[in-house]
Every structure is written in C-alpha cells, then in structure tokens.
Amino acid sequence: MFIPRQPVIENQFCKYASQTGTGSEGVGGVIAYAGSVLYLKSDATNEESEVLRYNTFTEYGLLTASEQIPFGVSMQKVKTGYHQVHPTGYVLPGDMGSSDAIAQAQYNASGAIVGTKEIPVGVAHNGLWDTCHYTVESGAKIAPGDIMYIAANAEGKMTNSANTATDDTNDGKRISSNIVARVLRGVSANKAAANVANTVLYPVRVKLMI
C-alpha cells in the first residue's frame, strides 16, 4: 500500500511535544516563536509525530542523528497557558482569533504542575515564506541566494552564517551544515542588526528547503 498525503494538511496534526520544567512559565510565556526551526522527536509518545524547536549548540550535540536533521518550521507561536495566575484552561480575550498555540499544564502524580502538555501546531515545509525569526553574525547582511541554517543558541532562528559554532554561543553562527532555506529577498546589514536587536523588524523572504 502506498497512499498519497497532502503535507500541509497532514502537518496541521503535528504536536509540539510536552515538556517538563516549564511550570513556572505558566503565564503565557513563549515556548517557540512562529518561524522556529523544528525537529522530530525520535522518542515521541506512541511513535507519533512530535516536534521541538532547536536551541543550544550543546542541546544539538545530544540529539539523535535523525533529530539533527531539520524537519520543518513552526507556523504558530507556541506559549504556555496562564495556570500560574489564572485557572488552568483560561484563555485571555486577546487570544481569541489568534493563531497562537497555548500549551496547558502538565501535572505529576501529586497534582503539582511540572511542565506543559503537548499541543497541536502547524508545521511549514517548502514554499515561499516571510520571516523575522532570524539572526546573523555581527555586521553581516542577508543577500538573495544565501543559504539559511539553524542558528546556535537562538530559539530555533535561522542564520546565513557559513561558520559553525564550536561552543554554546549566540553570535549568529550555525549549528551545523544542515540546510533549512534559501533566501529570495534579503536585508542590509543595518536592517539585519535592527531585527536581531528587536528594534525594528525587517522580514526576509525564503524558500524552505525542508
């Protein structure tokens, strides 16, 4: 049997994996931004598709070989529920109609909050996308044709750096040579610096290669 699937529709049913240690962030804190590069967990529950964003250089080194291959890009911001300040399941009026995925509390056997539950999230593949979720090495610009990689210690951001990080730094270097996207419309060095500093956001347009 060989059944065709529609990847965009299918990946609306991916889940952002549950995490422990996020209970103290139960005030709507961001777990992953839209535009974060994701990997598939190899030890997912029941072998279903569960994703997490890349973060640190050291974290990447601990992932399995399959997890080190980027899977897709998050189409939604994933954040915690508000269970530290409101009843579990509470949703703010400002969340109504938004595309944010809100992960609710995960409890242990004693009823204490120990993290967040898994939450459905959309995952983007291929196609053309605009994103502000990127970083660069100091003084660098992003030009059309540049290859985008996974940035080290940058919350799943992309980078066009051809230099691979050798330690856990956040200077715009890449984690590895695994390709995420190719740039169609870039930004100047000044615009890239403003975006990285979160002063003024300047999107780049990329074609995802994953």
C-alpha positions, 0 to 999 in steps of 0.5 A: 500500500502506498497512499498519497498525503497532502503535507500541509494538511497532514502537518496541521496534526503535528504536536509540539511535544510536552515538556517538563520544567516549564511550570513556572512559565505558566503565564503565557510565556513563549515556548517557540516563536512562529518561524522556529526551526523544528525537529522530530522527536525520535522518542515521541509518545506512541511513535507519533509525530512530535516536534521541538524547536532547536536551541543550544549548540550543546542541546544539538550535540545530544540529539539523535542523528535523525533529530539533527536533521531539520524537519520543518518550521513552526507556523504558530507561536507556541506559549504556555497557558496562564495556570500560574495566575489564572485557572488552568484552561483560561484563555485571555480575550486577546487570544481569541482569533489568534493563531497562537498555540497555548500549551496547558499544564502538565501535572505529576502524580501529586497534582503539582504542575511540572511542565506543559502538555503537548499541543497541536501546531502547524508545521511549514515545509517548502514554499515561499515564506516571510520571516523575522525569526532570524539572526546573523553574525555581527555586521553581516547582511542577508543577500538573495541566494544565501543559504539559511541554517539553524542558528546556535543558541537562538530559539530555533532562528535561522542564520546565513552564517557559513561558520559553525559554532564550536561552543554554546554561543549566540553570535549568529553562527550555525549549528551545523551544515544542515540546510533549512532555506534559501533566501529570495529577498534579503536585508542590509546589514543595518536592517539585519542588526535592527531585527536581531536587536528587536528594534525594528523588524525587517522580514526576509523572504525564503524558500524552505528547503525542508 
